[in-house]
Every structure is written in C-alpha cells, then in structure tokens.
Amino acid sequence: MKKCLALTLALVLALGCTACGGGEKKETTAETTAESAAESVAESGETAAADSEYKATDIEYHSVAEIQKRGELRIATEATFAPYAFKDADGNIVGIEPSLVKAIADEMGVECVIDDMAFDSVLPSVQAGLDDVAFAALTPDAERQKSFTFTISYLSNGQMSLVRKEDVDKFKDESAMVAGVTMGAQKGSYQQKVADTLYPDCTGRYLETIPNVVMDLKAGNIDIAIMDYDNAYAYAQQNDDLETAFVVPMLDGDEPANCAASMKGNDDLTNYLNELIQKYIDDGSMQKWYEEAVELQISLSENE
C-alpha cells in the first residue's frame, strides 16, 4: 500500500514539504527525488490513515473532525506564484496563501503542512487524497467545478497583461492580439485557457512557472504575458523594463475569483473554510497579508 501510494504521488508531483502554524519547519532538499519525497508523504499518510476508519481517498478523511483528529492540515500549492505563494531569501514559503492557511490551521488547532509542487499537480494531489485542500489562486471555472468543490474567493483583482516597457503603446488594448504575436502564460493555468480562447490568432508559448514566463518576456521570446492581475502588477513594480498593458477579460460565465479547492462534495471542510475566509476578509487580515506579500516580493527583487 505504501509503495503504491508513493508511486502514485511520484507520477503526479515533485514536492517540498514545509510545516507551519507552530510546527517545526520541514523541507525536502533540492536533490530529493520525486519518488523519495513521495515515499515520505505516503509514510506519514499511512500512519495517519491507520488511526482513522477512512481511507485518504474518502471525502470523510478530509473532514474538519478527521483533520483535527490527525492534527495536521495538508495544503497543496505552487510556490512560484507571487504574491500568493513564493519563497523568501531563506527558502521559506511565504505570501498571501501561506499566511491564510497558517491562520486557518491555528484556528483548527492543528499543524499546517504545505506541499509545494508543480501547478498542474495541485488539483490531482487533492483528488488523490494526498492533500486536504489546494490553495493556489485557483479560478473555479465550470470545468474545474465538475471535479472539485470551491470556497468563496479570498482575493481577486482579475487578469492583466504584462509587456516590455518599449511595447506598451503597441499593446494598448486587445486589438493588438493578432497573428504574429507570441503570448505567454503559465502552463495548465486558467490564463492559458483564456489566451487560447480569446486570442486564437496569436501563438501560445506556455511554461511551468510565472517566473519563467517573465524571463521569457524579458528575453524577447514572447511579446506579451497573460497572468493574474496581482502577478502582473508585482512584476511591473519589480522590473523597470516591464509594464502592465491592458486588462484581460474573464471567459463568458466566469467571475474574477481566487479560491481554494477540496474534493468534490467536501462541504464540511469547504463551509468551515468559507466562514474563516469571510472573517479574514471582514477584519482586514486578507488585505494586510496581501500588502505584506507585495512588499516582501518587491524587497526580495531589490536585494537581488
């Protein structure tokens, strides 16, 4: 069973594990293989499962009561998505979402473990029962809602395009998105779907992480990048040679939203999270965490 779970995880993701919320920090090193990391996660998962009447693939295993019984809330994220989740100079996972999930874990009275992985592994990790919930600035479009239950939005300012400063006049609006333009976005993201749908005449070039997309833009490999508004704004603030261009619309039927995702039908955990998210929005905590994350991201760039 352990080997089977480990192999499944190894195929789905390569991750680093960071504990927060009062627990000791734990991280895999850069040299750790996906399979050895998966063995570690599988082992801890089996130990927890042995104390439960449910399997990790059962929705009930990821209920609030079971999480509190295990003493551990597992979060799937992708920590190259500043200001939502990224790493500081010491390699700690920081940002809006880590601040949010740490507060949630504290409210639950459990340790928070953040599993850092490739973006396209975040949702499969939740679906496989390896993590309780995904916090990765997820847009709950109709396709995703077929397979996952989403919380309310904790922060979203929509979508924005980012260009080199010398091209800002060229990309004043969407009319510039014609044949011959090469656009970039994070692979597997909602923004890739938007780019392909709204700008079919352009050539798409999609990379694994937002930092790679930004480097591609600076290197001249793409003409414009489509990303979350807060991504674009932060990178424009960090880089004198980049500037935000036009606002990118959502697809028909979709609203600007960044939400957490749990297993389809896990209303128990989702309702619990919704109450806390609304509380943090109302008391100003979300805005505070947002401002702190943006400030930290800019300071990291200035110190490079």
N, C-alpha and C positions, 0 to 999 in steps of 0.2 A: 504493500500500500504506500509506504513512504517513498520507495523508488519510483512508483508510478506517478505519484503527485509531483515529485521532484522533476521528473522528465517532462511532465505536462507544463510545469512552470518554466522550465528551461526553454521549451519551444515557444512559449508565449512572451517571455520577457527576460531582460537582463536588468537586475535591480540593485539598488543600495538601500539598506535599511537604517533609518535613523529614528531613535526613540526620543520623544519629547513629552512635555507635560509632567515634569517632576521625576522622570526616569533617567537612567544613565544612557548617554548617547552611544549608539552602536552603529558602525558603518562597515560595509564591505570595502576592501581596498580596490584600487583601480585594476589590480592584477587578478582579482577574484573572477572566476569563470561564471557564466550564467548557470551552469549545472550545479556548481558547488554552492552558489548563493541559493539556488532553488532547493538543494538538499537541506540547507539551514532553515529556510522558511517552512518547508514541508515537515521537518522535525518538530518545530515549535507548534505548527498547526496540528500535528498528530497528538502531541501532548495535551493541547487544549481540547481537542475533539474527544480524547479519552475520558475527560471529565464531563462530557455533555452527552445527552441522549440523541443529539442530532449530528448529522454529517456536515462538513463545511459547505457542501453543495445545497443544503437545505436552507430555505429562507429563514426558518426559525433560529438557525445557528447565528444569524446576524441580527437578531432582535436586540433591543436595548438590554433586556434582562440577561440574555446569554453573554453579551459583550461585558456587562458588569460582572457576571459570574467568572468569566475568563480573566478579567482585569486588564484587558487590552483592546484598544480600538485601532484597527488596521486601516490605513489610508493609502490609496493608490494615487500617485501624482507623477508629473513630469517636471523636474526641477530646472528647466532652462527657459521658463516662460515668465520672465519678469514683467510686471511687478507681482504677479500672482504667486509664483514659486520659483526660487532660484537659489544659488549658493553664494554665501559671503566669502570673504577672503580666507577664512579658516575652513571652508568646505561645509559649513552648516547650512541646512536647508532653511531658508527664510522667505518672507514675503507675506502677502495678504492671507493666502490659504493656510500656511503653517501657523500663523497667529490665530486664525479662526479655529482650526482643528485642535490646537492646544487648549484653547478656551473651552471647546466642547468636551474634550477628554477630562479636563478639570471638573467640569460640571457633572460628568458621569462618574467621577471618582476612579478613573482608570488611567493606565499608561497609554500614550498615543505613539504608535509606530508608523512612520511614514515610509512607504515603499516607493522609491524613485525608479522610474522605468521609462522606456520609450513611449511616446504619446499613444501610438497605435496599440500598445499593450494595456493601457489603463483600464478601458472598459472590459476587455476579455478577462483581466485579472479579477474584477468584481463578479463577472458572470460565472467564473470558475470557482468562486467562493474563497479565493486566496486573500482577498481584501474585503472589508465590510462595506466600504463606500469609496467612490472616486471623487476627489476634488481636483479638477484640472481645467477650470474655466470652460466647462462644457456647455455648449448650446443645445438645448433639448429640442432638436428638430423632430419632425414626425417619424423619421426612420429610426432614430435612437429611442424614441418613446415606445416603439413596439417591443423593445427588449429590456428597457430599464425604467425604473421609477425615479423621477427627479424631484429635487427640493425646489423651493422658491429660489429666485435669483438673489444672490448675496451682493453682487456688484456687476454692473454692465453699462458701458458708455457707447456700445455699438461697435462698428468696424471702421477702419481707416486705412488709407493707402499711404505708403512711405516711398519717397523718391530721393534721388540725389539732388542737392540744392540747385545745381545748374539746370535741372529738368523741371523745376516746379511750375514754370509758366506753360510748359508743354502739357502738363497733366492737371489742368485747372478743373476738369470735370470728366465724366465718363465717356464723353465723345472722343477722347484720346485713345480709348481702348480698341484699337483697330489691328488689322493684320500687320505683322511686322514687330509688334510689341511683345516682349517676353516678360511674363509676370511670374512672381514667386509667392509661395505660401508654405506653411508647414504641412508636410505630408500627412494625410489622414485627417486633417482638421476640417472644421466647418468652413473655414475660409478657402480651402481648396475647392470644396463643393461649390461655394459661391462664385469663385473665379471661373471655374469650368462652365457654370450655368449662365452667368451674366455676360461673360466675355469670351464666347466661343471662337472668335476670330483671332484671339491672341494665342501665343504659345505659352504653355504652362511648364514651369520648372519647379518641382516641389522637393524640399529637403526635410530631413528628420527633425531639425530643431530651428527655433526662431533665430538664435544667434548665427546659425549657418546661413539662413535666408538673408539676414542683414549683411553678413560678409559677402554673400553673392551679389547683393545690390551694390555695395561699395566697390567690388571688383569689376563691376560692369557686365556681369554675366546675365543679369536681369535688369529690366528698365524700371520696374515698379514692384513693390511688395504689398500684398493684401494681408492684413492682420487685425487682431483685436485693437480697438482704439487705444487702450492703455499701453499696449506694446509699442505701437507706433509713436505715441506721444513721448514715452520714456526714451526710446532710441533717438528721437529727434532732439530731445534735451541733452542726451549724452554725446551726440556727434554733430560737430559743426558743419559737416559736409552733407547732412541728411535733413530732410524737411517733410512734414506731413503734407499730403496733397488733398484729394477730395474724400468726402465721406462715402464709404461703400455701403449700399443698402443691404438689408436683410432679404432673404428669399421670400416670396409670397407665402403668407401664413405664419412666418416666423417672427418672433419678437426678440429684441436685444435682451439677452439673459445669459448669465454665467451661473450654472447650477451644479450641485453635487448629484451623483447618480449611484443608486443602490440596485440590488436585484429587483427584477420586475415583480411587483406585488409586495415589496417590503414596506408596507405602510407604517408599521410600528416604528422603525428607525427613521423613516422619512418625516413622519409627523413630529417626532422628537426633535429632529434637526431643524425643522421649519420653525418651531417655537423658539429655539435658541438663535437661529439666524435672524428672525424678526426682532428679537430682543437686542441683538448686537447692532442691528440697523437703527433701531429706535433710540438706543442710548449713546449713539455716536461712535461705538467701538469700530465698526466697519470702516468709517471714514478715517478714523485715527490710524488703523492698520494700513489703509491704502496710502495715506500720506507718509507714514514711516517707511513703507516699502519703496515708494518712489524716491524718497530722499536717500535711502540706503543704496539703491541701484545707481543713482547719479554719483554718489560719493565713491562707489567702487570703480566707476569709469574714470573719475578724476584722479584716482590713485594708481591707475594702471601705468 
